[in-house]
Amino acid sequence: MRARELTRARNPSGADDMVGPQSQEESPMTTMEQLELDAHRNQLISDVKHLVEKYRSIFAWDVPDMDQDRSDTLILAAIREALDGVETDLRERAHPGQRETE
């Protein structure tokens, strides 16, 4: 999936809010980076699934008779929030002194 497609997958309005290239044309380096990411995509997905499983087990220990669907929803929301925080931190490091506007 190309960078613009990733943007649309995350934000259906098409607004450019992803880290990375923002134009239809990609540089050779961007293409190489995308190929490298594609090569590791299955591992990334596996790692996220393991993260969900890790927190499922923690919830199971701490919350007797828990609702698995509710637990999964809470875990996934927390992971999304954490990813947003990581993205913000990375952008701030890449562009110190600039504030993001929404």
C-alpha positions in Angstrom: 0.0 0.0 0.0 1.4 3.4 -0.9 1.7 6.3 1.5 -1.3 8.1 0.2 -3.4 4.9 0.4 -2.2 4.6 4.0 -3.4 8.1 4.6 -6.8 7.3 3.1 -7.1 4.0 5.0 -6.6 5.9 8.3 -8.4 9.1 7.4 -11.2 8.6 4.7 -11.4 12.3 4.1 -8.0 12.1 2.4 -6.4 14.6 4.6 -2.7 14.2 4.8 -2.0 13.3 8.5 0.5 10.5 8.1 4.2 10.7 8.5 5.9 10.3 5.1 5.4 11.4 1.6 2.4 13.6 0.8 2.4 13.6 -3.0 1.3 11.1 -5.6 4.8 10.8 -6.9 7.2 8.9 -4.7 10.9 9.2 -4.6 13.1 6.1 -5.2 13.9 6.2 -1.4 10.2 6.2 -0.5 9.6 3.3 -2.8 12.5 1.4 -1.2 11.2 2.2 2.3 7.7 1.0 1.3 9.2 -2.2 -0.1 11.1 -2.7 3.2 7.9 -2.1 5.2 5.9 -4.5 3.1 8.6 -7.2 3.7 8.0 -6.8 7.5 4.3 -6.1 7.5 3.3 -9.7 8.6 5.8 -9.4 11.5 4.3 -6.1 12.5 0.8 -7.5 12.5 2.0 -10.5 14.5 3.6 -8.2 17.1 0.4 -6.2 17.5 -1.6 -9.4 17.9 0.8 -10.5 20.6 0.5 -7.2 22.3 -3.3 -7.6 22.4 -2.9 -11.1 23.8 -0.5 -9.9 26.4 -3.0 -7.3 27.7 -5.9 -9.8 27.4 -4.1 -12.0 29.9 -3.5 -9.1 32.2 -7.2 -8.1 32.0 -8.1 -11.8 32.7 -6.0 -11.8 35.9 -7.3 -8.5 37.2 -11.0 -8.6 36.1 -12.8 -11.8 37.0 -15.8 -12.7 34.7 -14.7 -10.0 32.2 -16.5 -9.4 28.9 -13.9 -10.5 26.2 -15.4 -8.3 23.5 -15.4 -5.2 25.8 -11.9 -6.0 26.9 -10.7 -6.3 23.3 -12.4 -2.9 22.5 -10.6 -1.2 25.5 -7.3 -2.8 24.6 -7.5 -1.8 21.0 -8.5 1.8 21.9 -5.6 2.1 24.3 -3.2 0.8 21.6 -4.5 3.3 19.1 -4.1 6.1 21.6 -0.6 5.0 22.3 0.2 4.9 18.6 -1.1 8.4 18.2 1.2 9.5 21.0 4.1 7.8 19.4 3.3 9.5 16.1 3.1 12.9 17.7 6.4 12.3 19.4 8.1 11.3 16.2 6.7 14.3 14.3 7.9 16.6 17.1 11.4 15.1 17.0 11.4 15.4 13.2 10.3 19.1 13.3 11.2 20.6 16.7 9.5 23.8 17.5 6.6 23.3 15.2 3.1 22.8 16.7 0.6 20.6 14.9 -2.7 22.2 14.0 -5.9 20.4 13.4 
